[in-house]
Amino acid sequence: GYQRRVRGRAGSMPMLLPLCMLTALGPALSSRGPLHAIRRGDAVYSTDLGYGVAAMPTNKLQFPAQPQDSGAKKTAALYQLSHEQQERFTRSFQQAVEAGNSGNYAGAINMYNVVNKIFPGYYESHTNLAVCLERSGRDAEAESVLTRAVILFPGEYLPADNLCTLQIKSLHESMTNALPSCLLALRNANNMPEAQCALHLKLASLLTETGHYDQSHVHFNAALALQPSNGDVLHNFACSLTRASRLVEAGAVAQQAHRLNPTDVRHLWNRASARLYSVRHDVKAPETMYQALQLFVSQLPVEKNLTPHPPCKGLKFKRLMSEFPPSSKVLYSPSPIRSEREYQCGSSASSFPCGDHAPLLFTDPEIRVSRLKNKVIEGEGGLISDDCEVWSLHHNHSQNFGDLLIRLQRSKHEQSTQALPQADNLEVHKLDEVPVMSLIQHDLRNHFHWILEALPRAILGMKYFANQGITDYQIIFPWEAGISGVLRQSLELLLGEDGLTSRAIFYPHQSLATFQRSLYVVSELYVVHWKRELVAGPHELDGWSIYHAPRKGIQLLRDAIFEAVEVEDQLPLHDPTRVLYVSRALATTRKVQGERLLIEGLKRLVGPQNLEVHYGNESFVDQVKMFHSAQLVIGAHGSGMANIVWCNPSSVVLELPILPDLLSSGLAHIAAAVGLHFWTAPKVGALYFQDYKIHASNLGPLLELTQWARTNDFHNASKGCSSQSS
């Protein structure tokens, strides 16, 4: 808030002595942009750290600690006003500051407008007006005020820096305008190394978000030249290098940062992320992430009295996937016979033409249901905790890490400032009448995670309740499932309209980064989870294996959805001539450049009557039918390909893969669980954050591979491997 009082300096007018100035804005900016950059307190972090999203830098608007009279010129201009106007100026300025200190921003805005009308020569009053507008949610007006201040005071650092900060607040809305504002602020920040470092960080993060990686790295290096051990700079630099697919350099920066700041868990996490994306089937990456989580949870403050629980010594971290609670019960056990618990793609061990990878085997896990008493569910990831422990599903580690990071930052902020009263920002829902199963987790608005994580977990949980004779229960879903067409349509098929009405609770979760907190206190909570004691290879231990839903869950889901579709409408027959291309035209990342060229080539190859294109905006039932009837599904790695779970056994999947080849085994696992043949086209692969490219030189080999894939003729296809692989 507004804290510092201005001390008059020698020669200043007596009437100016009572003036107060606004100090730096703390938590006022709390906006979430499209790339999930969360701002809280004095630091900004990304909730998608595991995915290398560069977090924006510290974003608090800065305000002068005291008015700078800039010598005789500005003061003399004020002296030229009548004595009555001078007194009115001083009185109005004082009233504006008092209104702002009390949170009456509307009153402060009115008085600052009066001040600037009387005498517009103090950049401090323009800056204070801007923060009051921003705190009132009037960002556009605040930007207009700061833009005028930059024009009026071109040599001042703070107006330009505030304008830069405000323009990058929403990440993408004003980025183009932010660049010149930030550069102007940097020019005006001479002999201010701390301010220069902060501005280089803002510019670097801004350029990262607009895809200008080389330029951004120039500014990151400039910031490190000023402050070599700055944790925020090192963290964002590692994230930016990851985004640019310079993974070895990202790992080196993260390792250096961890050495300089061993208690900052962001750097340990970034080391793991760089390995996850650069080392194929890397077992060490998820273990390093787990170490980061253990370190981090040890730093969390204990929130007491949320649930009845015996006293404990600080928080501990548990992951349900590997530490079954004593209360957990086995739902399905893997067969002791190896040939029965292991499965692979297709009927042949050679269903991988033209790749340097060996056929992948997969293993059935042990599936358990844990009954947890008196737990709190909070946030977008459905973080489960009590006064002593934080629980996380294994597959939710990376996203829950972001939630926990924000929670720690918020707690530190609330300890150092006067936060809102708890009653004003805490919304508590108690569920103590019937058993509750939670399906809250990150990314469920994404089709892949919804189909392959939420729905199998739901069907397994309902199976458990049926086995236990529990007929009265509720399931907590994220609020998106109640409004999104495809998500809600799938729930209607799975639960029926009556079940959706009586059993579903749609959690209007608040981000853990916001002051507003919405949480559920559940007396009897059930969680479905699994782990693989015996694994077939390193691909079942790496960072991608966390998305391998149990084969039993996938089979139960297929049976339930097919039965429901048959009730409403008949499933189409499998068509041995049907080719389905899965487009990424509506996706935001990993688009296929030259996709039209590929579609036209496929039409010539298989005939336009035999080609269907999936865009992802079809109804849920239509998508099930499209994939169920297809003999060959071809597409780039992405959420739309999750629908191969609806394909007929013995159908063929041809993936344009993530490089290194088969880095993500997610689709191969679905194919193996369903009994599909899985192929990859390594010549048309792409790194995780890059687009695929179709052009004349790789279209021909891809179409030839497609022709062999239609009949799963991997023997003939493999004859051309030397010319196709690259």
KEDO-367029 format. One line per 4 residues: number of its first residue (from 1); their letters; for each residue x, y, z of C-alpha. Coordinates in Angstrom, 3 decimals, decimal comma. Layout:
BEGIN
NUM = a = X:Y:Z  ...
***
This chain:
BEGIN
1 = gyqr = 0,000:0,000:0,000  0,981:3,618:0,406  3,486:3,755:3,202  6,267:6,289:2,924
5 = rvrg = 5,889:9,879:3,988  7,683:12,584:2,021  10,289:14,618:3,791  10,575:18,186:2,608
9 = rags = 13,955:19,265:1,408  15,684:22,596:1,902  14,152:25,334:-0,157  10,904:23,544:-0,905
13 = mpml = 7,652:25,332:-0,338  6,104:24,830:3,122  2,778:23,960:1,552  4,370:20,903:-0,111
17 = lplc = 5,653:19,348:3,113  2,590:17,190:3,931  2,548:15,459:0,547  2,647:11,638:0,620
21 = mlta = 3,800:9,455:-2,235  2,716:5,980:-3,226  5,300:3,280:-2,726  5,738:0,192:-4,845
25 = lgpa = 2,612:-1,771:-5,563  2,796:-5,249:-4,042  0,135:-7,783:-4,937  -2,167:-5,544:-6,931
29 = lssr = -1,342:-7,140:-10,241  -2,853:-10,591:-10,185  -3,640:-11,421:-13,781  -3,401:-14,687:-15,605
33 = gplh = -2,413:-14,730:-19,258  -2,833:-17,401:-21,897  0,472:-19,040:-20,979  -0,481:-19,410:-17,315
37 = airr = 1,962:-16,858:-15,917  0,874:-16,239:-12,349  1,880:-13,119:-10,438  1,927:-12,900:-6,688
41 = gdav = 3,684:-10,546:-4,349  7,253:-9,730:-5,231  7,869:-12,571:-7,666  6,283:-14,106:-10,708
45 = ystd = 6,297:-17,773:-11,541  4,790:-19,971:-14,174  2,395:-22,715:-13,211  3,722:-24,726:-16,148
49 = lgyg = 7,330:-24,872:-15,001  7,654:-28,434:-16,148  6,854:-27,322:-19,664  9,468:-24,591:-19,833
53 = vaam = 7,088:-21,660:-20,014  9,093:-18,561:-19,301  7,637:-16,721:-16,329  7,424:-12,968:-16,588
57 = ptnk = 9,657:-10,935:-14,258  8,748:-9,007:-11,146  5,790:-6,909:-12,154  5,054:-4,495:-9,359
61 = lqfp = 4,540:-0,945:-10,500  7,140:1,339:-8,964  6,405:4,732:-7,538  8,651:7,526:-6,328
65 = aqpq = 9,435:7,566:-2,626  9,247:11,346:-2,598  8,531:14,118:-5,117  11,565:15,286:-7,025
69 = dsga = 11,233:18,988:-7,663  13,779:18,855:-10,506  15,396:22,048:-9,427  14,060:25,492:-10,076
73 = kkta = 12,220:24,795:-13,328  9,320:22,717:-11,954  9,130:24,585:-8,643  9,221:27,956:-10,355
77 = alyq = 6,355:26,933:-12,587  4,310:26,076:-9,501  5,237:29,425:-7,921  3,707:31,185:-10,919
81 = lshe = 0,273:29,974:-9,857  -1,805:32,184:-7,622  -1,530:31,624:-3,897  -5,094:30,268:-3,915
85 = qqer = -4,213:27,745:-6,640  -1,065:26,689:-4,797  -3,068:25,997:-1,642  -5,696:24,125:-3,645
89 = ftrs = -2,954:22,058:-5,280  -1,442:21,073:-1,930  -4,831:20,341:-0,346  -6,006:18,260:-3,300
93 = fqqa = -2,779:16,266:-3,421  -3,061:15,530:0,290  -6,699:14,418:-0,083  -5,774:12,180:-3,022
97 = veag = -3,070:10,382:-1,030  -5,323:9,966:2,005  -8,068:8,502:-0,185  -5,610:6,070:-1,729
101 = nsgn = -4,237:5,042:1,676  -7,754:4,184:2,835  -8,534:2,156:-0,311  -10,925:4,765:-1,688
105 = yaga = -9,475:4,615:-5,186  -12,454:6,312:-6,804  -11,982:9,319:-4,539  -8,224:9,298:-5,110
109 = inmy = -8,716:9,207:-8,882  -11,019:12,238:-8,741  -8,549:14,210:-6,626  -5,517:13,290:-8,757
113 = nvvn = -7,401:14,519:-11,795  -7,926:17,810:-9,948  -4,216:17,945:-9,050  -3,104:17,348:-12,626
117 = kifp = -5,546:19,925:-13,923  -4,160:22,579:-11,559  -0,530:21,742:-12,283  0,527:18,817:-14,518
121 = gyye = 4,247:19,275:-13,899  4,783:16,538:-11,296  5,223:13,077:-12,824  4,559:11,661:-9,345
125 = shtn = 0,886:12,651:-9,481  0,463:11,033:-12,908  2,101:7,849:-11,638  -0,083:7,752:-8,525
129 = lavc = -3,184:8,269:-10,644  -2,174:5,309:-12,806  -1,842:2,927:-9,857  -5,260:3,928:-8,515
133 = lers = -6,771:3,272:-11,929  -5,016:-0,098:-12,141  -6,199:-1,097:-8,678  -9,711:-0,230:-9,783
137 = grda = -9,425:-2,594:-12,755  -9,187:0,265:-15,258  -5,961:-0,835:-16,932  -6,626:0,864:-20,263
141 = eaes = -7,045:4,244:-18,563  -3,950:3,635:-16,442  -1,979:2,895:-19,600  -3,268:6,112:-21,189
145 = vltr = -2,168:8,157:-18,158  1,305:6,609:-18,157  1,661:7,074:-21,911  0,989:10,806:-21,453
149 = avil = 3,452:10,905:-18,533  6,175:9,375:-20,716  5,567:12,085:-23,316  5,571:14,867:-20,695
153 = fpge = 8,622:13,529:-18,853  10,738:11,674:-21,467  13,840:11,611:-19,273  12,214:10,073:-16,204
157 = ylpa = 12,726:6,392:-15,472  9,635:5,485:-13,431  6,798:6,465:-15,804  8,404:4,486:-18,632
161 = dnlc = 9,111:1,509:-16,389  5,553:1,497:-15,044  4,173:1,695:-18,570  6,385:-1,204:-19,613
165 = tlqi = 5,184:-3,273:-16,644  1,540:-2,471:-17,204  1,712:-3,291:-20,903  3,124:-6,761:-20,317
169 = kslh = 0,725:-7,465:-17,461  -1,647:-9,476:-19,650  1,202:-11,075:-21,577  -0,111:-10,831:-25,120
173 = esmt = -2,608:-7,974:-25,191  -0,113:-5,085:-25,275  3,231:-6,755:-25,924  3,973:-4,811:-29,086
177 = nalp = 3,534:-1,523:-27,239  5,521:-2,708:-24,243  8,807:-3,078:-26,131  9,482:0,638:-26,795
181 = scll = 8,294:1,540:-23,279  10,732:-0,914:-21,724  13,581:0,266:-23,947  12,893:3,891:-23,015
185 = alrn = 12,891:2,977:-19,320  16,201:1,135:-19,794  17,740:4,185:-21,462  16,599:6,424:-18,612
189 = annm = 17,875:4,062:-15,903  21,527:5,125:-16,210  23,691:4,440:-13,149  20,863:2,357:-11,622
193 = peaq = 22,176:-1,240:-11,908  19,298:-2,827:-9,978  16,715:-1,096:-12,170  18,694:-1,966:-15,299
197 = calh = 18,808:-5,632:-14,324  15,042:-5,667:-13,722  14,403:-4,033:-17,102  16,693:-6,440:-18,957
201 = lkla = 14,701:-9,245:-17,324  11,404:-7,708:-18,436  12,679:-7,254:-21,976  14,104:-10,775:-22,078
205 = sllt = 10,856:-12,345:-20,889  8,836:-10,166:-23,242  10,957:-11,216:-26,217  10,713:-14,859:-25,140
209 = etgh = 6,922:-14,696:-25,120  6,937:-13,207:-28,642  9,308:-15,908:-29,896  12,397:-13,702:-30,350
213 = ydqs = 14,674:-16,037:-28,445  18,082:-14,830:-29,662  17,273:-11,234:-28,746  15,831:-12,296:-25,402
217 = hvhf = 19,005:-14,169:-24,525  21,063:-11,012:-25,143  19,032:-9,295:-22,431  19,235:-12,285:-20,085
221 = naal = 23,028:-12,209:-20,369  23,039:-8,433:-19,816  20,973:-8,908:-16,651  23,353:-11,610:-15,393
225 = alqp = 26,333:-9,347:-16,065  24,768:-6,916:-13,580  23,547:-9,502:-11,043  25,151:-12,933:-11,713
229 = sngd = 23,283:-14,743:-8,922  19,824:-13,248:-9,481  17,480:-16,219:-9,076  14,628:-14,743:-11,122
233 = vlhn = 16,927:-14,034:-14,060  18,482:-17,499:-13,973  15,091:-19,184:-13,680  13,565:-17,306:-16,589
237 = facs = 16,713:-17,784:-18,690  16,515:-21,562:-18,223  12,818:-21,536:-19,127  13,471:-19,415:-22,217
241 = ltra = 16,243:-21,738:-23,398  13,861:-24,665:-22,924  11,229:-22,907:-25,019  13,867:-22,344:-27,708
245 = srlv = 14,700:-26,092:-27,619  18,262:-25,295:-26,495  17,953:-27,944:-23,844  21,616:-28,583:-23,063
249 = eaga = 22,160:-24,870:-22,390  18,964:-24,765:-20,332  20,247:-27,586:-18,153  23,611:-25,834:-17,718
253 = vaqq = 21,963:-22,559:-16,641  19,656:-24,411:-14,243  22,607:-26,309:-12,762  24,547:-23,066:-12,274
257 = ahrl = 21,479:-21,464:-10,689  21,006:-24,421:-8,339  24,629:-24,204:-7,279  24,263:-20,480:-6,504
261 = nptd = 20,812:-20,797:-4,896  20,528:-24,363:-3,510  17,310:-23,646:-1,570  15,458:-22,217:-4,592
265 = vrhl = 13,526:-25,224:-5,831  12,783:-23,635:-9,209  16,328:-24,351:-10,361  16,273:-27,974:-9,290
269 = wnra = 12,963:-28,326:-11,137  14,369:-26,682:-14,276  17,265:-29,145:-14,294  14,740:-31,966:-14,344
273 = sarl = 12,643:-30,309:-17,063  15,633:-29,890:-19,362  16,475:-33,579:-18,986  12,856:-34,603:-19,492
277 = ysvr = 12,758:-32,982:-22,933  16,283:-33,834:-24,070  17,089:-37,344:-22,789  15,041:-40,202:-24,135
281 = hdvk = 13,447:-42,411:-21,460  15,305:-40,519:-18,743  14,614:-42,074:-15,343  16,484:-39,392:-13,418
285 = apet = 14,231:-36,503:-14,479  11,111:-37,506:-12,504  13,237:-38,399:-9,484  14,834:-34,943:-9,580
289 = myqa = 11,345:-33,442:-9,753  10,383:-35,471:-6,707  13,451:-34,165:-4,834  12,421:-30,624:-5,737
293 = lqlf = 8,927:-31,247:-4,392  10,260:-32,701:-1,155  12,532:-29,688:-0,714  9,733:-27,323:-1,527
297 = vsql = 7,089:-28,774:0,771  9,592:-28,606:3,623  9,512:-24,810:3,170  5,723:-24,466:3,232
301 = pvek = 4,151:-22,843:6,283  1,592:-24,945:8,113  -2,013:-23,785:7,808  -3,559:-24,847:11,094
305 = nltp = -7,065:-25,760:12,123  -8,340:-26,566:8,627  -9,074:-30,169:9,567  -9,155:-32,167:12,787
309 = hppc = -5,715:-33,724:12,959  -3,239:-34,606:15,730  -0,267:-32,262:16,151  2,587:-32,708:13,697
313 = kglk = 6,008:-31,254:12,993  5,606:-29,307:9,771  4,365:-30,472:6,406  5,453:-33,665:4,668
317 = fkrl = 4,999:-34,528:1,031  3,523:-37,833:-0,105  2,786:-39,029:-3,591  -0,082:-41,445:-3,771
321 = msef = 1,380:-43,241:-6,767  4,332:-44,636:-4,819  3,317:-44,451:-1,177  0,048:-46,299:-0,689
325 = ppss = -1,644:-45,146:2,539  -2,506:-47,885:5,045  -6,172:-47,263:4,283  -5,805:-48,079:0,572
329 = kvly = -7,508:-51,148:-0,880  -6,545:-53,115:-3,977  -9,022:-52,829:-6,832  -7,029:-54,752:-9,468
333 = spsp = -3,752:-56,625:-9,117  -1,437:-57,430:-12,048  -1,134:-61,053:-13,054  1,863:-62,916:-11,607
337 = irse = 2,335:-64,415:-15,080  4,569:-62,126:-17,095  2,969:-62,812:-20,470  -0,420:-61,835:-19,043
341 = reyq = 0,606:-58,608:-17,303  2,740:-57,291:-20,208  1,356:-56,009:-23,492  2,685:-54,322:-26,626
345 = cgss = 1,506:-52,577:-29,783  -0,235:-54,811:-32,273  0,285:-58,531:-32,654  3,896:-58,332:-33,787
349 = assf = 7,018:-57,162:-32,033  8,038:-55,378:-35,239  5,274:-52,793:-35,442  7,776:-49,932:-35,521
353 = pcgd = 9,097:-49,449:-39,051  11,713:-46,803:-39,734  12,552:-45,902:-36,150  15,689:-46,459:-34,098
357 = hapl = 13,587:-47,555:-31,131  12,854:-51,087:-29,998  9,277:-52,291:-29,648  7,829:-51,043:-26,384
361 = lftd = 6,353:-53,376:-23,808  3,996:-52,143:-21,110  2,992:-53,542:-17,747  -0,288:-53,663:-15,848
365 = peir = -0,036:-51,693:-12,597  -1,615:-52,412:-9,248  -4,712:-50,222:-8,963  -5,763:-49,047:-5,529
369 = vsrl = -8,368:-46,785:-3,981  -7,312:-44,762:-0,947  -9,778:-43,591:1,672  -8,506:-40,369:3,237
373 = knkv = -10,168:-38,813:6,259  -10,629:-35,070:6,824  -8,724:-33,658:3,843  -8,804:-30,301:2,111
377 = iege = -9,085:-30,002:-1,690  -7,955:-26,694:-3,137  -6,869:-25,059:-6,353  -6,895:-25,912:-10,029
381 = ggli = -4,900:-29,090:-9,413  -7,140:-30,328:-6,615  -4,257:-30,233:-4,159  -5,038:-32,580:-1,243
385 = sddc = -3,706:-31,635:2,182  -4,295:-31,430:5,887  -2,337:-29,713:8,643  0,514:-32,206:8,332
389 = evws = 0,750:-33,586:4,809  0,411:-32,628:1,162  -0,710:-35,407:-1,186  -0,146:-35,518:-4,919
393 = lhhn = -0,916:-38,037:-7,611  2,280:-38,894:-9,448  1,016:-37,592:-12,782  0,150:-34,261:-11,145
397 = hsqn = 3,624:-33,474:-9,832  4,610:-30,741:-12,252  1,360:-28,802:-12,063  0,988:-29,216:-8,296
401 = fgdl = 4,520:-27,913:-7,983  3,302:-24,674:-9,538  0,339:-24,563:-7,168  2,570:-25,141:-4,173
405 = lirl = 5,021:-22,516:-5,334  2,265:-19,932:-5,557  0,924:-20,999:-2,181  4,308:-20,422:-0,555
409 = qrsk = 4,712:-17,058:-2,234  1,232:-16,003:-1,129  1,886:-17,119:2,432  5,124:-15,144:2,566
413 = heqs = 3,307:-12,126:1,214  0,488:-12,406:3,749  3,023:-12,598:6,570  4,700:-9,371:5,472
417 = tqal = 1,645:-7,285:4,574  -1,837:-6,710:5,808  -3,823:-9,237:3,794  -7,570:-9,178:3,445
421 = pqad = -9,461:-10,661:6,396  -9,848:-14,407:5,978  -13,636:-14,226:5,987  -13,546:-11,959:2,959
425 = nlev = -11,398:-14,132:0,716  -11,960:-17,704:1,891  -14,868:-19,780:0,650  -15,155:-23,124:2,453
429 = hkld = -17,477:-25,948:1,395  -17,912:-28,862:3,802  -18,765:-32,259:2,374  -19,486:-34,617:5,227
433 = evpv = -22,739:-36,382:4,334  -21,633:-38,969:1,749  -18,317:-40,359:0,416  -16,644:-38,139:-2,175
437 = msli = -14,277:-38,997:-5,036  -12,137:-36,153:-6,375  -11,267:-35,826:-10,055  -9,801:-32,325:-9,778
441 = qhdl = -6,443:-32,015:-11,485  -4,681:-29,740:-13,910  -5,118:-29,807:-17,669  -8,484:-31,554:-17,747
445 = rnhf = -9,733:-28,993:-20,244  -7,210:-30,675:-22,539  -8,849:-33,518:-24,467  -5,982:-35,990:-23,931
449 = hwil = -5,876:-35,564:-20,173  -9,654:-35,688:-19,885  -10,016:-38,887:-21,935  -6,957:-40,757:-20,639
453 = ealp = -6,764:-39,551:-17,039  -10,080:-38,260:-15,707  -12,473:-40,731:-17,330  -10,509:-43,942:-16,534
457 = rail = -10,110:-42,755:-12,954  -13,849:-42,039:-12,771  -14,873:-45,419:-14,158  -12,455:-47,253:-11,819
461 = gmky = -13,753:-45,298:-8,833  -17,362:-46,099:-9,688  -16,369:-49,756:-10,078  -14,874:-49,680:-6,584
465 = fanq = -18,004:-48,107:-5,090  -20,124:-50,792:-6,752  -17,886:-53,546:-5,373  -18,150:-52,057:-1,878
469 = gitd = -21,907:-51,658:-2,083  -21,629:-47,852:-1,827  -24,543:-46,419:-3,789  -24,724:-42,899:-2,369
473 = yqii = -21,612:-40,905:-3,290  -20,533:-37,769:-5,112  -17,749:-36,961:-7,566  -16,003:-33,583:-7,721
477 = fpwe = -15,227:-32,494:-11,286  -13,569:-29,261:-12,448  -16,112:-26,617:-13,389  -15,035:-26,805:-17,063
481 = agis = -16,618:-30,264:-17,251  -19,990:-28,709:-16,514  -19,904:-26,229:-19,374  -17,518:-27,546:-22,048
485 = gvlr = -19,392:-29,369:-24,800  -17,175:-32,432:-25,272  -16,379:-32,825:-21,563  -20,009:-32,582:-20,501
489 = qsle = -21,209:-34,837:-23,336  -18,812:-37,571:-22,219  -20,052:-37,265:-18,628  -23,660:-37,503:-19,788
493 = lllg = -22,807:-40,775:-21,526  -20,863:-42,101:-18,548  -23,202:-41,049:-15,719  -26,495:-40,443:-17,478
497 = edgl = -28,516:-37,258:-16,998  -29,800:-38,356:-13,586  -26,335:-39,329:-12,386  -24,898:-36,073:-13,636
501 = tsra = -27,487:-34,161:-11,642  -27,298:-36,175:-8,420  -23,619:-37,177:-8,241  -21,568:-34,457:-9,938
505 = ifyp = -20,159:-31,474:-8,066  -18,567:-28,921:-10,366  -15,837:-27,227:-8,395  -15,586:-23,479:-9,169
509 = hqsl = -11,917:-23,578:-8,276  -9,867:-20,467:-7,755  -6,255:-20,373:-8,776  -3,999:-20,653:-5,756
513 = atfq = -2,404:-17,461:-7,034  -5,470:-15,331:-6,319  -6,479:-13,855:-3,011  -9,883:-15,494:-3,354
517 = rsly = -9,622:-19,053:-2,067  -12,248:-21,703:-2,647  -11,743:-25,077:-1,004  -13,594:-28,212:-0,002
521 = vvse = -13,181:-29,874:3,379  -14,071:-33,537:2,845  -14,626:-35,913:5,734  -14,404:-39,110:3,626
525 = lyvv = -12,365:-38,701:0,440  -11,590:-41,454:-2,082  -8,723:-41,282:-4,585  -7,976:-43,792:-7,357
529 = hwkr = -4,295:-44,309:-8,127  -1,823:-46,937:-9,288  1,818:-47,885:-9,540  3,919:-50,415:-11,413
533 = elva = 6,105:-52,523:-9,140  7,450:-54,536:-12,085  8,299:-52,579:-15,223  9,195:-53,719:-18,717
537 = gphe = 11,755:-51,014:-19,421  12,927:-47,439:-18,733  10,024:-45,993:-20,728  7,784:-47,009:-17,806
541 = ldgw = 9,848:-44,974:-15,365  10,456:-41,788:-17,329  8,585:-38,498:-17,131  6,088:-39,509:-19,814
545 = siyh = 5,002:-42,780:-18,248  2,966:-40,867:-15,662  0,285:-40,565:-18,367  -0,026:-44,339:-18,886
549 = aprk = -3,508:-45,067:-17,564  -4,079:-48,694:-16,520  -5,097:-51,004:-19,341  -8,025:-52,149:-17,195
553 = giql = -9,279:-48,586:-16,839  -9,058:-48,027:-20,600  -10,944:-51,241:-21,306  -13,706:-50,389:-18,801
557 = lrda = -13,991:-46,918:-20,308  -14,296:-48,275:-23,857  -16,987:-50,705:-22,789  -18,990:-48,035:-20,959
561 = ifea = -18,803:-45,437:-23,757  -19,535:-47,925:-26,559  -22,539:-49,276:-24,644  -23,866:-45,763:-24,066
565 = veve = -23,380:-44,770:-27,722  -25,154:-47,918:-28,875  -28,165:-46,989:-26,729  -28,451:-43,587:-28,369
569 = dqlp = -27,193:-44,454:-31,835  -25,486:-47,334:-33,575  -21,698:-47,462:-33,740  -20,487:-47,546:-37,350
573 = lhdp = -18,816:-50,656:-38,645  -15,069:-50,754:-39,066  -14,202:-49,652:-42,634  -10,924:-51,197:-43,927
577 = trvl = -10,644:-48,446:-46,545  -11,196:-45,498:-44,171  -8,253:-43,174:-43,440  -8,662:-40,513:-40,764
581 = yvsr = -6,318:-37,524:-40,659  -6,170:-35,705:-37,304  -5,619:-32,013:-38,001  -3,991:-29,516:-35,638
585 = alat = -5,355:-26,494:-37,477  -7,269:-25,396:-34,367  -4,390:-26,097:-31,973  -2,261:-23,363:-30,428
589 = trkv = 1,064:-25,229:-30,575  2,770:-27,804:-32,786  0,786:-26,895:-35,863  1,485:-28,683:-39,138
593 = qger = 2,894:-26,220:-41,619  1,931:-27,316:-45,122  -1,022:-29,306:-43,808  -3,114:-28,534:-46,868
597 = llie = -0,381:-30,119:-49,001  -0,571:-33,276:-46,898  -4,377:-33,469:-47,015  -4,406:-33,124:-50,794
601 = glkr = -1,715:-35,811:-51,070  -3,752:-38,169:-48,898  -6,823:-37,572:-51,065  -4,846:-38,550:-54,157
605 = lvgp = -3,444:-41,612:-52,400  -6,595:-43,115:-50,857  -9,355:-41,309:-52,746  -11,340:-38,363:-51,362
609 = qnle = -14,244:-40,645:-50,482  -12,011:-42,660:-48,153  -10,399:-39,723:-46,318  -11,958:-38,017:-43,330
613 = vhyg = -10,425:-35,061:-41,451  -10,837:-34,639:-37,697  -10,558:-31,080:-36,332  -11,534:-31,603:-32,687
617 = nesf = -14,637:-29,392:-32,703  -16,975:-32,297:-33,477  -19,357:-33,608:-30,809  -18,029:-36,271:-28,460
621 = vdqv = -20,185:-39,019:-30,001  -19,137:-38,033:-33,525  -15,482:-38,241:-32,533  -16,009:-41,715:-31,079
625 = kmfh = -17,651:-42,814:-34,336  -14,954:-41,294:-36,557  -12,132:-43,152:-34,838  -14,118:-46,354:-34,374
629 = saql = -14,664:-46,740:-38,112  -11,121:-45,837:-39,274  -8,580:-48,410:-40,419  -5,674:-45,931:-40,389
633 = viga = -5,337:-42,851:-38,187  -2,558:-40,446:-39,084  -1,693:-37,264:-37,233  0,826:-35,219:-35,292
637 = hgsg = 1,427:-35,807:-31,611  -1,299:-33,992:-29,692  -4,552:-34,240:-27,776  -6,685:-35,147:-30,792
641 = mani = -4,756:-38,394:-31,159  -6,017:-39,473:-27,732  -9,176:-40,548:-29,577  -7,344:-43,610:-30,889
645 = vwcn = -8,667:-45,117:-27,651  -11,961:-45,555:-29,580  -10,360:-47,385:-32,523  -11,048:-51,019:-33,393
649 = pssv = -8,330:-53,494:-32,384  -5,910:-54,204:-35,249  -6,350:-50,703:-36,700  -3,152:-48,800:-37,475
653 = vlel = -1,910:-45,520:-35,980  0,747:-43,473:-37,796  2,100:-40,674:-35,612  4,179:-37,697:-36,660
657 = pilp = 6,253:-37,983:-33,503  7,911:-35,765:-30,970  11,677:-35,809:-31,330  13,830:-37,464:-30,127
661 = dlls = 11,910:-40,261:-31,756  9,192:-41,639:-29,466  10,249:-39,331:-26,644  6,632:-39,467:-25,514
665 = sgla = 5,358:-43,022:-25,270  1,790:-41,893:-24,503  0,211:-42,828:-27,840  2,187:-46,054:-28,074
669 = hiaa = 0,759:-47,019:-24,704  -2,834:-46,367:-25,818  -2,214:-48,421:-28,943  -0,811:-51,273:-26,876
673 = avgl = -3,686:-51,178:-24,374  -6,305:-51,268:-27,153  -4,441:-53,683:-29,463  -3,540:-51,290:-32,285
677 = hfwt = -0,519:-51,298:-34,572  1,634:-48,240:-33,920  3,877:-46,608:-36,530  5,953:-43,437:-36,524
681 = apkv = 7,178:-41,193:-39,328  10,522:-39,924:-38,006  11,291:-37,777:-41,050  8,302:-35,565:-40,196
685 = galy = 8,949:-35,254:-36,460  9,266:-32,044:-34,453  10,648:-30,922:-31,124  8,053:-30,428:-28,404
689 = fqdy = 7,604:-26,665:-28,821  8,044:-26,513:-32,598  5,735:-26,868:-35,594  5,801:-29,808:-37,983
693 = kiha = 6,731:-28,984:-41,564  5,375:-30,708:-44,671  7,140:-29,893:-47,920  7,907:-31,477:-51,264
697 = snlg = 10,968:-33,381:-50,035  9,240:-35,237:-47,177  5,681:-35,522:-48,540  6,517:-38,353:-50,951
701 = plle = 8,195:-40,613:-48,356  5,363:-39,902:-45,901  2,696:-40,884:-48,437  4,643:-44,039:-49,280
705 = ltqw = 4,801:-44,908:-45,589  1,062:-44,231:-45,349  0,374:-46,679:-48,141  2,243:-49,479:-46,335
709 = artn = 0,636:-48,545:-43,011  -2,894:-49,013:-44,393  -2,272:-52,762:-44,458  0,266:-52,795:-41,604
713 = dfhn = 2,911:-54,061:-44,032  5,897:-53,128:-41,898  8,195:-55,590:-43,701  7,982:-53,741:-47,030
717 = askg = 7,873:-50,366:-45,294  11,108:-51,134:-43,457  12,928:-51,634:-46,752  12,863:-47,874:-47,240
721 = cssq = 14,012:-47,019:-43,734  17,496:-45,935:-44,747  16,093:-43,290:-47,088  13,318:-42,152:-44,752
725 = ss = 14,957:-41,945:-41,365  16,822:-38,798:-40,499
***
